[in-house]
Amino acid sequence: MSATQLSLFPYLEHQTAPRPRDFIPVYTPTLGQCEEEYVLDAVRSGWISSLGEYVNRFERDFASFCGVAHGVSVCNGTVALHLALHALGIGAGDEVIVPALSFVASANAVQYTGAKPVFADVDPVTWTIDPVAIERLITPRTKAIMPVHLYGHPAKMVEINAIAQAHGLWVVEDAAEAHGAAIGQQRTGGLGQIGAFSFYANKIITTGEGGMLTTDDAALAARCRLLRDHAMPPERRYWHDEVGFNYRMTNLQAAVGVAQMARIAQFIERKRCIARQYSEMLADLPGITLPAEAAGCTNVYWMYSVLVDAPYQLTRDELIPALRERGIDSRPFFHPLDTLPPYRSENPMPIALGLSRQGLNLPSAPSLTDEQIEYICATLRSLAK
């Protein structure tokens, strides 16, 4: 491999796994020879923008993986959410119920449409949106529910879909963190009317940036495809009946995605193995609450996340710098959306707020070695004394 070729992929597999006493990041992408070959093929073909064989192939592969009929690729996960909401006709005066504990993109995408995000508290065990809280928030203005499969655990979709059906609401899955998570045999992305995924560099599979919408609704998929390309109908070029968006994925990104899809099952199995190792080594550590996997659900553990509370000797906020001093990266849970300045509420959600103050994401990349996991767990134990 030439130096020029290597520079295209600074995180090739033999470079991504740090030695156990090197600094261990929360996440690193796992890229290899196949990703390089496909990107170089796209470059050499000249099809580097949104036209090219890899875009269509990636959409087909990912839709099939999710068990749905249609995949619509986009440039990132946030615009995937926005495009889904816009395609469903959600706009000014409408309300969308969103979990209080999520990344800000969930609320921002609603705000982009002119609708209002309405925040529901979360379940204390799965950390995902609480169906009971949803019921209390439905008004005549409510048009959709946006469950978030937080940190890789699926939301309570059976209950959520029942509520949505009873009230005539859309269900838009925010599955940005949950590629391959499932309830029974049905994977995320196929549990509502439409699902939205992210392929940012720290996701289970990556295209650098990028996103995907998944649905079984052919008309909805066609609507999303139209809107993502400036609302220009394929049969009449440069004609626009409405305002659209430039939300397309490039063939270069899709080339990486196609290569990643060949190993998505391997990545998920490794992440579940990492979670089992963490859970076995931390099971009896007082003050550390381990992540759940509800009955009938498959948690893909995008992040291996724990809660830190008494009698552990350090608070969560004290533990983060202590781990960093010992070469271990970590990060806190998201701030509840209703505590952020653009969305601040006078009555913050108590469960989301408590989880946010105690939650900690530990290193979770598929490239994490067994020796590194042992070191991280031993360090957590030593700091507890």
N, C-alpha and C positions, 0 to 999 in steps of 0.2 A: 504494500500500500504506500502510495506517495505521500509526501508531507502535505501537498495540496488537498488530497482526498481526506486525510486524517483531520485537517482543520475544519472540514465540514461537520464533523461529529466529535466534539471535544469530550463527549460522555460515552464513548464506546464501552462495551461491557467490561473489558479488562481494565478500564479506568474508573468504573463507577463504584466499585466496592472498596471502601477505605479499609485499611488495616485496623484491627480492633483498638489500638491505642491512638490512631489518628482521630481527628474530629469526626464525629458521626452525625451527619445532617439528618433532619427530620425526613427528608425525601430526596431522592435523585432519580432521574429517568433511567430506564434500562434500554439502551439502543445498541444495535449490533450491525453485522455485515449486511443483513437483508435490507434494513432501513437505508443504508448507504447505497446499495445497489439500485434500489427502486428510485431513490431521489436522483441519482445520477442518470438513470434511464429517462426520467421525466425531463431533466435538464437537456439531455442530448436529443430528446424528441422535439424540443422547442415548445411543447405544451406545458407552460409553467404557471399559467393563471388558472381560471376556474373551468376551462375546458380541458378535457384529457381523460384517458381511460381510468386513471386511478380514482378520480372523484366518483364516478359511477360504481366502480368496484367496491370502494370503501362503503358507500351508502348501502349497497346490496349486502355486503358481508356483515355490517353492523346491525342492519335491520333483521337479518336472519338470526344473528346471535341473540337479539332481544325477543325473538319470536313474533315479530310483527311484519306487515307487508311492505312498509315504506320507511325509508330513511332519507332525510333531507339534511345535507351537510351545510354548515354555516361557519363563520369565521371565529366564533368563540361561544362559550356557554351562556354568557349573559344575553347576547343577541338571540340565542336560541329561545330563551324564555320570552323575550320581548316579541319575537316573531310569532311564537305560538299564541300569545295573548292577543296580539293585533289581528292575527288571522281568524281568531274566534270572535272578533268584533267587540272586544272589551275596550272601553274608552272612558272619556270624561263622564263623571257622575256614577260610575260603577265602582264596586268594591270587590276585592279579591282577598280571601283569608289566607294568611301566610303564617308559618310558625315564628314565634318570637326568637327562637334560637336557630340562626342560620347565617350564612355569609350575606353581606349587604346586597349582593346582586339579586337575590330573591325579591327584595322590596323594590330595588331600583327599577327592575324590569316592569313591575306594575306601575310605578310612577311614570315611566317613559310613555305609557299609553294614555296618561291623564286620569287613570283610575286611582283609587285609594287603597293602599295595602292596609289591611286590618289584622292585627296580630293576635294569635292564639297562643296560650301557654302550651307547654310540651309535657309528654309523659315522663315521669321521673326515672323509669327503667330503660326504655329504648331511646329517650332523648328526642323523639320525633313528635310531630304535632298531635295533640290530644283530641280525639274525636268529640269528647264531651265538651271541650272548650269551643270547638267549631260550632256545635249546635247552638250555643248561647249567643254567637256573634252574627248569625244569619239575619239579614234584613231584606226588605224588598230591593235594595240596591246590589245585593250580593250576586255576582255572576259566576264566580269560579272559586275553587279551593286549590291551593298550591302546596301539596305535601312535599317536604324535603326529606330525602333518605339520608339523614345526617351521619356523616363519618362512615357510611357504608351499610347502615342498618335500614331495611325497608320500613317505611311508615305503615300504620295500621290501615292498609288499603281496603280491606273488606268492609270495615266500618265506615271509612271515608266515602267509598263508592255508594254505600247504601244511603248515607246522608245526602250525597250529591243527587242521587236518583230521586229521592223523596222531594227535593226542593228544586229540581230542574237546573242543576249547576254543572259547569264544566269541571273536570279534574285535570290539572296540568302538573305532571310530575317534575319536580326539580331533582333529577337523578345525576347531577354533576359529579357526585362523590361515590356513586354506587353502581358502577358498571358490573353487571353480573349478579348483583344482589337479587334475592328472589323470595316470593311467598309460595310455598309449595314448589311446583315446577314452572311457575310463571315469573319471568325475570322483570326487573324494573325496566321502564320504557314501554311496557305493554300492559301496565296496570291501571291506566287512566285513558282519557281520550287522546292524549299526546304527552310524550316525555321529552325532556331536554337534558342533554349531556354536555360535559366539558371535556376537552382533551388537552388542558393546560399541562405543563411539564411535570407537575406533581400528581397527576391523576393516574389511575390504574393502567390505562393506555394513553399515549400522548401523540399529538401531532405538533407540539410546540405551543401553538395556540390552535383553537378550533373547537367546533361543537357539532352536535347532531340533534335533529328532531326525529322521533320515532312514533309511528301511528299505524293503525289498521284502516284508517279513514282515507280512502283514495281522494275524495274531494278536498279534504283538509290538507293532505300532502301537496296536492296540486296548487292550492291556494298559497301555501308556504313557499313553494318553488317560484311562483309568480312574484310574490312580494319581495323575496330575497334578491331578485335581479331587476330592481328598479320598476317592478310591476310592468315589465315589457313582455307581452305575449309572444311565444316562439313563432307563431304564424304571421306576426306583423311587427317586424323589427322597427325600433325607434318610435313606436307608438305607445303612449302611456295614458290609460284611462283614469289612473289614480296615482297617488304618491306611494312610491315603493322605497326599498332600501338596497344598499349595496352590502349584502351580508354573505357573500359567497366564500367558500373555501377554495384554496388554490390546489392545483394538481400536485404541487410539491408537498404540501401538508398531507394531502390524501395518500401520497406514496408512502409516507412514514406510517400513516394509519393502517394501510393494507398490511404492511410488514408487522405492525404491532398486533393486528388481529390474529395472525398466525400463532401468537403466543399468549393470547389473553387468558385462556384456560390455565396455562402454566403460571402466569402471574397471580391469578386469583388463588390457585391452590397453594402457592408459596406464601401469599399473604395470610391465608387461613392457618397455615402451618406456623408462621411467625406468631400469630395471635395465640395459638395453642401453647407455644413455648413460653410466651410472656405470662399467660394465665397460670400455667403450672408453676412457674418460678415465683410469681407474686401472690399466689392464692392465699397464703396465710400471713401476709404483711399487714399489720394493723394500720388502719387509716387510709388504705388504698382500696378503692372500689373499682372492680374490673368491669369492662364493657359487657353488655348483655347480648344474648342471641335468643330472641323469643321463639317459642315453640312453633314449628312449621316454617320458620324463616331462615334464610341464608344471609348472614352478615359477611360482607367481603372485607371488612376492616380496612377501608381506605386509610384511615389513621387508627393505630392502636391507641385508644384513649382511655384514661383513667380519671377518677375523682380523688382529690387529695384533701383529707380532713383529719381532725383529731381522731385518734391519738398520735398520728404521724408527727414527728418532731418539728417539721418545717411546714409552713403554709405553702400553697401552690406557688405564690409569687416569690417566696424565698427559695423554693426548690429549683426553679428555672435557672437562676444564675449559678446555683451550686452545681447543677448538672453541667452547665456550660464550662465551668472551671475545670471540670473533669473530662472535657472533650465530648460531651453529649449534648446535642441540640434537642430542643423541645419547643413547644409553643402552646400558649393558652387557648382555651375555647374561644369562639366568637363572642363578642359583646352582644347581648340581646338587642335586636333591631329597634325595639321601642325605647332603648336608652340612648340611641345615637341622635345627635342634634337634628338631622332632617326629619326624624320620625318620633321624637321624644313624646312619651306619654306621662301623664301625672300618676298613673297606676301601673308601674312595671310588673311584669309577670313573675311571680315569686319562684316558680320552679326553674324557669329559664335563667333567672338572675342567679339563683344558687348554683346551678350547674356551671354557669359562665365563670363564677368566682372560684370554683373548685377544679374545673376540668383542665386536663393536660394531655396533649398529643405527644406521644413518644416516637422515636424513629421507626418508620414503617415501610421503607422501600423494599421491593422484592429482592434487591441485591444485598440486603442486610444478612450478615452471616450468623451462624449459630454462636460463634465465639463472641460476636458483638452483642447479641441478645443477652448472653450470660453476663457480660461485663456491665451492661446497662442495669440488669436486675440486681447484680451484686452491689452496684453503686447505690441504687435506690435503697437497698437493705442497710448499707453502711451509713447512709445519711439519716436513717430512721433512729439511729442509736444516740 
